[in-house]
Amino acid sequence: MGGAECLLLTVMPYDRYMAICKPLHYPVLMSRRVCVAMSGGVWFGAILHSIVHIFCVFQLPFCKSNRVNQFFCTVQALLKLSCSETSTYENWLFLTGSILLLGPFSIILASYISILLTVLGMQSVEGRQKAFHTCLSHLCVVGLFYGAASFKYMRPRSYRTPEQDKVASLFCDIVTPMLNPLIYSLRNRDVLLELRKHIKKCKLHI
């Protein structure tokens, strides 16, 4: 699920890029067939990535305690229960995690640089504001997800502690997904209007 979200966040800037930079071609370039193909590619990539790790973990011998010192049964937590030398696999896990995070993040960054250059070239101030508003929610989610995921997966083994891993997992796997609906719903004018009403009521009570 984490891999799917990572890849999905990479696909979304492409949609924003087409909507802002090539609005007249958008219905053709982002047809239903293209959207289905992109969604299928996201899930295929995420499942393939998971299967590789599952296969590698199943090859390890386990002879220690069966208690996982983590909120979730993650690969990192399972490696600590193995009675074999896992440093090579942990280094490979660090490498693949870095590629899975830095690769998509580079694509997102390139997409938004192209969008920014297009927006700055717009004559209409209203058009600029609309374009920035369209991208803002996605950028907030990207910042939250990649910040938490980088702290969780890209730290060297010598700097990791079980307590830090628990906090990182809690934030990355629970807090960030819970904030996503709130961030995306703030694009809705009705939701924003209701939020402003509640803020005003709270100020009056204070």
C-alpha positions, 0 to 999 in steps of 0.5 A: 500500500505504501509503494502504491501511494508513492507511485500514485503521488508520482502519477498525479503531477502528470495529471496536473501538468496536462490540465495546466500546461496542455488544457486543450489536449487534456481530454485526449491525453488523459482519456479513460483508457490512459487513466486505467493504464496508469492505475494498473501500472501503479498497482502492478509496480507496487505488487511486484515490489512487495512480492520481491521482499516477501520472497526474500524474507521467506528465505530467511531462517527465524529462530528468535522470539515471535514477538514483533517490536513494531505496530505493523509486521514490517520487513525491518521488524521481521529482519530483527527476528532472523537468526541469520546475518541480514546486513546485506539484505538491510543494505539492499532494502535501504538502496531499493527504498531510496530508489523508490522514494528519490526516483518518483520524487525527482519526477514530481519535482520535474513536473512541478517545475514545468507547471511553475514555469507555465503558471508564471507565464500566464497573463491572468492573475485569476488563472495563476491563483487557480493553478496554484490552488489546484497543485497546493493540496497535492504538494502538501500530501507529497511533503508529508508522505515523503518527509515521513517515508524518508525518515522511516526508510532512508536512515542508516542502520546505525542511527535506527532505534526501535522507538524511532521506528515506531514513531516513524511508522505511526506518522507515515502509516497512520497520521499521513493517510488520515490527513489526506482526505482533509487536505484534498477536501480543502479544495472544495469551496463548500468545505472551505466555507463551512470551515471558515464559519466554524473558525468564526464561531470559535473566535466568538466563543473565545 
